[in-house]
Amino acid sequence: MRTLQLSLIALTAAALAPVQPQQEALLKESDHKKIGKEIAACIEAFQEGKGRIKAEEKLSEAISKWSKKKPFKDKDPLFANADLGMSLWYAMEYDRKKVTKGKVNSVTVPTGPPFDYEVEYCVWAPSKYKAKDGPYPLILCIPDAGQRPFDHLTEDWVSGDLRDQVILAAVPMPDDVAAWNQVGGSGTPGGLANLFTVLKEMTRNYAVDFDKIFVAGKGAGVSAALELSQFFPDRFAGVIGRTGDAGDASHMNYRNLPVYFAGGGQKATAFAEAMEADGFAEAVVNPDGKEEDVHAWVMATDRDANPAEVVLSPRLPFPNKAYWLEVPKTEEIEGRMIRGKVDRATNEITITAKHVSSVTIYLNDQLVDMDLPVTVICNGVKNEDVIPRNFSTMMRLIYSARNDAGRIYTASREYDVPKIEDAEEDEG
């Protein structure tokens, strides 16, 4: 077995980025369930296009009552990131969803606009699945070329222990392998549209742990898993490759996205070594790795939902955002890059960017103390602001799925990013 344990070193050999301590919930399950019902009413009103203002007023009033509870001591309740996240999980009302369990089930769903075609995928839920026993890890499985999703789940994911603890969803890929790494278009299948259609359906209907969602590829699906996950790296806890090589995927958006290769060839090893060289997340290369090893890694790995350091290499049409950073969608420029680092002890965020004109930063009390001024330094230019928590911002990000049960942002602020000297020279 060859294992590459990767240390957390900044891209430019800067100091080690600290791991953000996880905020603990302050309230009882009954409190989360009560707020969850109000959030569910807001989501329903938003989707139906009526009654949203009234629903949000009720939710806001209910959350404001938290400030009277002993753990809060009159603090703004929107600081309670963990409690808000758990409330959002209960808002999904998983206990009311009827699902097939204990067997591989085929499901057909429309992708919706702008893609407008149907996707047939397969799901396995543990035979003893109960929403109240959740949340459960979810693995989005990409089959090998020519392999049906049903066959993939019945032939390649057979470990009894894994099936007892993990939800599996086999994602179909387009017949044209060249389209596996593409977004897709109107009536034209693309790997990304298929993957996120299935992800949306799974998180809507199954009691999923949002900090334990993985993408796993087999054979030709390994390179697809790597390519597709880096479009939205903050949605996943990790990427798994099984008996297939890495292809030509770039590792540049894997700063906080760990990888496990069970098998793999020279490109898998090179991908892991590149992650190590740049001080990115853990990368494991296990040539003899079996399903049991993958299961153990999944159970031990969680998403870093609020990382202290983010690295983003923007591309078109994606990615243009990762974790708490977002940049405008502009033309692709060689070397376009942005790095952000949070120092919670000083309430300071440092942004270093090249070929980026502005950045939107999403904030919560996991990242900074929002009761205090926040210093944001963009390419050496210092900004100091009091950035209040904002209920409307939080709800907008819930409706757009930018907020999920594993992380809640309660504020955002856009900053200009001045050019740095070497970027100007490159343009000349």
N, C-alpha and C positions, 0 to 999 in steps of 0.2 A: 504494500500500500504506500502510495506517495501522497503525503498531505502537506499542503502549503497553508500554514497558519499566518494570516496577514495582519501586521500591526497597523494601527490607525495613525498614519503619518500624512501630513498635509502635502499637497501636490508639489509645493515649492520647498519641501524639506523644512516647513515651519514646525512649530511646536505641536505636540499631540493635542488633538481636539477632544475635549472632555465629553463623556457620555452624559446626556441629560437624565437626571433622576426622574423616575416615573412619579407623577402626582397620584396620591391615593384618594379614593372616594371618601367623602365625609358623611354621606347620607345613607339611609337604609334602602333596601330593594324596593320597598313600598313607595318611597319618595320617587325613585327612578321610574317606576311603573306609572305613577300618576302623571308625571311630566311627559313620559313617553306617549300617553294617550293624547295629550294636547299637541305634541309635535306631529303625531299621526294625523290629527285633524287639520293641521296647517298644511301638511304635504298633500292631503286629499283635496283641500280647497285650492291649492296652487295648481294641481293637475287638472282639476275641473274648471278652473278659471272663475270661480265665484266663492265669496265668503272668506277670502283670505285675510282681509284686514281684521275682521271680527275674531277669527281664529287666532291670529297672531296677538291680538290684544289679550285674549284669555290666557295664552301661553306666557306672555310677558308678565302678567299679573301673578300667575302661579309660580314662576321662577323667582320673582321679586320677594315672595314670602320666605324663600330660603334664607334671606339675610337676617331674619328674625330667629333662626335656629341657632342653637348654642355653638356649633363648630364654626359658624361664619362670623360671629361677633360684628354684625352690621357691615361686613364687607360686601362689595358688589358681587352678587352670586355668579356673574359670568366669569369670575376668576376660576371657578371650580370645573376645570377642564375634564377631569375624570368623571365627575357626576353628570355633566352634560353629555359626555360620550356614552355612558351607560344608559342614560335616558333615551338617547337616539336609537340605541340598540333595541330597547323595548318598544320604541315607536314602530319598528318593523312588524310587530305583532306576529312573530314566527309561530307562536302556539296556535294561531288560527289558520295556518296554512296546511293544507292536506298534501302530503308528499308520499311517493312510493319509497319504501325502504326494504333492505334485505335482498334486492335484486337489481340488475342493470336495467334501467328504464330509458327508452328513447323518447325524446321530446322535440317537437318542431315549433319554432317561434319565428316571427318576422323580425328582421333587423330594424325596421322602421326607417324613416327618412334620415339622411339622404341616400341610404343604400338600397332599400326597397327590394329585398329578396328574403327568402326563408332559410333558416339554419336548422338542421337536424343534429342534435347532440345527444349524448348518453350520460346518465347520472347513476352513481351508486351512493346510497346513504346507508349507514350502519343499520343492521337489522333491529337494534335496540335504540335507534335514534329517537330522541325526544327533545323538542325545542328547549324545554326547561332545563335539560342537562347540558345545554350548550354554554358557550359557543364552541363550534367544531372547526378544526383546520379544514381548509379547502385546497385541493390540488386541481388546477386546470391542466389537463393532460393533452398534449398534441401528439397524435399517432405518427408512425413512420409513413413514408410515401406509399400509397396504395393500400394502406390498412384502414379498415372501417373503424369508427369510434367504438362500436359495440365489441368488435373483436379485440380492440386495444384494451378495454377494461376487463374483458373476460380472460385474456391471455397474458397480459403484462402486469396487471395489478391484482394479485391473487393472495397476498399475505393476509392471513386471518386477523392478525393483530392490527395491521394497518386498516383493514376494512371495518374493524370494530370501532376505530377512533377517528377516522378521517372521511370526509366527503370527497368523492371523485367526480369530475365532470370531463368527459372526453370531447374536445373541440374539433369539429371537422375543418379541414383545410381545403382550399380551392383545388380543383383538378389540376390546374396549371401550377406547378411547384414554384414558378417564378412569381406568382401572386401571393405566396405565403407571407412574405415580408411587407406587403403593400397594404395601404389603408382600405382600398376598395372604392367603388363609386356607384352611381345609380344603376342598379341591376347587375353590377359587376362584382362578384365576390372578391374579398380581400382578407388576408389572414387577420389583420387588426380588427376589422369589423366583426368577424366571426368570434374572435377571442372576447371582445368586450360585450358583445351581445350575450354570450354565455355567462360572462362574469356578472352582468346586470341581472340576468334571470336567477342566478344562484344566490346572490346577496339579497335579492328581493324575497325569495321563497324559502331558503334554508337558513338555519340558525348558525351563520358563519362567523368565525372569529376574524375580524377585519385586520388583525395584526398577524394572522397566520394564513395568508393567501399566497399560494405558490404557483408558478408556471413550470411545467415539466414537459420536456420533449424527448421522444425516442427516435433514434436513427436520424433521418432527415429533419425530424421535428426539433432536434437539439438547436440547430442554428436558428430555426424559426422562433423558438422560445427565447433565445438570447436577443434576437432582433426586436421582437414585439414587446418584450418586457421593458426595454430601455426607452420606449416611447413614453411610458408613464411609470417610472421606477418607484414612485412613492406609493403606488397601489399594492405593491407586493412585498412579501417577507423574504423571498428568495427565488432563485431559478435553479432548476434541476435538469441535468443532461444524463440520459441513459443510453448506453451503447451507440453513441453517435458523436461526430466531431463538431467543433464549434463553428465551423464555417468562417466567414469573413466579418463577423459582427465586431463592432468596436466596444471596448470596455469603458469608454469615457463617461458614460452616465451610470456607472456602477459604484459610485463612491460609497453608498450606503446599502447596496443590494448584494447580499452574499450569493455564492454559487456553489453547487455540489455536482461534480462530474462523477457519475458511476460508470466507469469505462471512459471512452473518449480517445482521441488520437493526438497528434502533434499540435493541432490548432487549439484543442482544449487546454493542453498544457501551456501553450503560449499565451492564451487568454488569461489563465490563472496567474502566470508569471508577470504579465503586464499589470494586473491588479495589484500584485504584491509590490512591484516596482514603484507604483504610484501611490502606495499607501491606502488602498481602497479596502472595502469590506472583505470578510473572510472568503477565501476560495479554496475548495477542497478538490483534489484530484485523486480519486480512488479507483485504480484500474480494475480492481476485483469487486467493486461495490455492487451489492445486491439490493433487492427491494427492502430487506430488513434494515440495511444501512441507511437507505433513503428515509425510511420511516423514522428511525432514531434521530436523524438530522432535522427532519421536519418538526418533531416534537420539541427539539432543543433550540429551535430558531424562531425568533420573533422579529417582526418589522420594527425598525427604529423609526417610529412615526414622527418624532420631533427631533431630528438629528441636529447636533450642535454645529455641524459643518455640512454644506451642500455644494456639490460641483455639478454644473450643467453645461453640456455642449449642445446648444440649440440647433435644430434642423427643421426643415419644412416637410410636411405640415406640422410634425411633432418630432421631438418634444420642445415645448417652449416654457414648460414649468415643471418643477420638481420640489416636493415638500413645501417649504415656505417661500420659495422664490418663483417669480414669473417674469418673463421678458416678452417684449412685443414680437409678433410674428413679422419678420422682415425677410429680405433676401438671404439666402445661404452664403456665408462668407467663410472662407478657409480660416481656421484659427479662432472662430467666434467662441467665446467661453466666458462663463461667470462663476465665481466662487463666493460663497457667503459663509461667515463664521460668527457664531454667537458666543459671547462671554457673559453668562448670566450674572456672574459676580460683580461685573461693572455695568451691567445693563447696556452693553455695547455690541453692535453688529457691524462687522467689517465686510464690505463688498469690494471685490477686485474683478474687473470685467474688461473684456476686449471686444470691440465691434458691437457694443451694446449701448444704446442711447438712454434707456431708462429701465428701472426694475420696480416691480411691485412686491412688497414684502408682506406676508401674512403672519399675524402674531397671535399668541395666546400666553397665558401665564406659565405654561410649561417652558417656553423659550425665554421670556423676560418677565421682570416684575412690572406689570402694566400700571401699578399705582405710582410708579416713578417715571421721570423722563427717560426716554430711550435715545441713545446716541447711535446714529447710523452714519458710517464713514464710507463714502462711495469714491473709489479711486483717489483717496486722500482728502476728499472734501467732506468736512464734518457737518452733520445736521443733528440738532437736538430738539426733540419734540415730546410733548405729552400726547400719547396716542390712546384715547379712551376706548374702552371696550364698547362694542356697538351691537345691539340686538339685531338690527336689520341686516348688518353685514353677516352675522352668524347665520341667519335664516337664508339669505341669498346663497351662501356657500353650502347649506344643507340641500336646498332645492337643486343646485347644480352638481351635487355629489362631490364637491370639493371637500366638504366636511363629511366624515364618516364616523362610525361608532368608535374607532380607534384614535381619532384625533379631531379636535374641534378648534377652528380659528375664530376669534371673536373681533378681529380688527384687521385692517389692511392700510397700507400707505404707499404711494408711488413716489419714487425719487428719480431725479435726473442723474445720469452717470456721465461725468465728463470724460473726454478722451484721455487715454494715457499716451505717453510720448512714443512708445514703440509701435502702438497701433497707428498713430499718425504717419510714422515713417513707413510702415508696411503699405499703407494706402498710397503713398507717393511712389 
